[in-house]
Amino acid sequence: ELMSTKLPVLLFDSDCAFCVRFTQALRLVDGKELINIIPIQNMDIYNEFKELTFEDCSETIHLIKEDKSIIKGVGVMSYLVNTIPAVKKFAWLLEPESAQNAMNAFYNKVNQARKVQKKHKGCTNCGQRRSPEK
């Protein structure tokens, strides 16, 4: 039951090798376990947060904040940089508008590369994502 799960929650695709590596790295730098990491394949998340869909979570990274608001995409990257002490040293990257534009471009490029990587690795879920069995 997710109701007892500690927020914030980062949702990741456990079928994506790139996403798994990202969360492994995040766990290494998040020594205090400030971020709870849950796979998008966990159907409990959609029962508790009705505004989330598996399809949308498959397309881009999502994070449920402490106040239960949901951020996604590059907003998640900004949140992580400003929340995890080991990553805070990179917070200066997000301050000027030009740096924010660079962060947006970087996130979009990484997300695009993730999708291409999954297709080339024979991921059966890419392109025509299906919801996991309930």
C-alpha positions as CSV (number, residue, x, y, z in Angstrom):
1,E,0.0,0.0,0.0
2,L,1.5,3.3,-1.1
3,M,-0.4,5.4,1.4
4,S,2.3,4.6,4.0
5,T,5.1,5.2,1.5
6,K,7.4,8.1,2.3
7,L,7.2,11.1,0.0
8,P,8.9,12.4,-2.1
9,V,8.6,9.6,-4.6
10,L,10.6,9.4,-7.8
11,L,8.9,7.1,-10.4
12,F,11.1,5.2,-12.8
13,D,10.7,2.6,-15.5
14,S,12.2,-0.6,-14.2
15,D,12.1,-2.1,-17.7
16,C,14.5,0.6,-19.0
17,A,18.2,-0.1,-18.4
18,F,19.0,3.6,-18.6
19,C,16.4,4.5,-16.0
20,V,17.6,1.7,-13.7
21,R,21.2,3.0,-14.0
22,F,20.0,6.5,-13.2
23,T,18.2,5.4,-10.1
24,Q,21.2,3.3,-9.0
25,A,23.4,6.4,-9.2
26,L,20.8,8.5,-7.4
27,R,20.7,6.0,-4.6
28,L,24.5,6.2,-4.3
29,V,24.4,10.0,-3.9
30,D,21.3,10.1,-1.8
31,G,22.9,8.6,1.3
32,K,20.1,9.8,3.6
33,E,17.5,8.3,1.4
34,L,15.6,11.6,1.0
35,I,14.0,10.3,-2.2
36,N,11.8,7.2,-2.3
37,I,12.2,5.5,-5.7
38,I,9.3,3.4,-7.0
39,P,8.9,1.7,-10.4
40,I,6.2,2.9,-12.7
41,Q,5.1,-0.7,-13.0
42,N,3.8,-0.5,-9.3
43,M,0.1,-0.2,-9.9
44,D,-0.5,1.1,-6.3
45,I,0.8,4.5,-7.4
46,Y,-2.0,5.0,-9.9
47,N,-4.6,3.9,-7.4
48,E,-3.4,6.6,-4.9
49,F,-2.6,9.3,-7.4
50,K,-5.5,9.2,-9.9
51,E,-3.9,12.0,-12.0
52,L,-1.0,9.8,-12.9
53,T,-1.2,7.4,-15.9
54,F,1.2,4.6,-16.8
55,E,1.4,6.0,-20.3
56,D,2.4,9.5,-19.2
57,C,4.9,8.1,-16.6
58,S,6.4,5.9,-19.4
59,E,7.1,9.0,-21.5
60,T,8.9,11.2,-18.9
61,I,10.2,11.1,-15.4
62,H,7.7,12.0,-12.6
63,L,8.2,12.9,-8.9
64,I,5.5,13.3,-6.3
65,K,6.6,16.0,-3.8
66,E,6.0,16.1,-0.1
67,D,2.8,18.1,-0.6
68,K,1.6,15.5,-3.1
69,S,2.0,17.8,-6.0
70,I,3.5,16.1,-9.1
71,I,6.4,17.5,-11.2
72,K,7.8,15.9,-14.3
73,G,10.6,16.2,-16.9
74,V,13.3,18.7,-16.3
75,G,11.4,20.0,-13.2
76,V,12.3,16.7,-11.5
77,M,16.0,17.3,-12.3
78,S,15.8,20.7,-10.7
79,Y,14.1,19.3,-7.7
80,L,16.8,16.6,-7.3
81,V,19.6,19.1,-7.6
82,N,18.1,21.3,-5.0
83,T,17.1,18.5,-2.6
84,I,19.9,16.0,-2.4
85,P,23.0,17.5,-0.6
86,A,25.5,15.6,-2.7
87,V,23.9,17.0,-5.9
88,K,23.4,20.6,-4.5
89,K,26.8,21.6,-5.7
90,F,25.3,21.6,-9.2
91,A,22.4,23.9,-8.2
92,W,24.2,26.9,-9.8
93,L,23.5,25.3,-13.1
94,L,19.8,26.0,-12.7
95,E,19.9,29.7,-11.6
96,P,20.4,31.8,-14.8
97,E,17.8,31.5,-17.6
98,S,20.5,30.4,-20.0
99,A,21.5,27.6,-17.7
100,Q,17.9,26.5,-17.3
101,N,17.6,26.4,-21.1
102,A,20.7,24.2,-21.2
103,M,19.2,21.9,-18.5
104,N,16.0,21.6,-20.6
105,A,18.0,20.7,-23.7
106,F,20.1,18.2,-21.7
107,Y,17.0,16.5,-20.2
108,N,15.3,16.3,-23.6
109,K,18.4,14.8,-25.2
110,V,18.8,12.2,-22.4
111,N,15.1,11.3,-22.6
112,Q,15.3,10.9,-26.4
113,A,18.4,8.8,-26.0
114,R,16.7,6.6,-23.4
115,K,13.8,5.9,-25.9
116,V,16.2,5.1,-28.7
117,Q,18.3,2.9,-26.5
118,K,15.3,0.9,-25.3
119,K,14.2,0.3,-29.0
120,H,17.6,-0.9,-30.0
121,K,17.9,-3.2,-27.0
122,G,14.8,-5.0,-28.1
123,C,12.4,-3.5,-25.4
124,T,9.0,-4.9,-26.3
125,N,7.3,-1.9,-24.5
126,C,8.7,0.9,-26.6
127,G,6.6,2.6,-29.2
128,Q,3.4,1.0,-28.3
129,R,3.5,0.9,-24.5
130,R,0.9,-1.3,-22.8
131,S,0.0,-1.0,-19.2
132,P,1.2,-3.8,-17.0
133,E,-1.3,-6.4,-16.0
134,K,-3.3,-5.3,-13.0
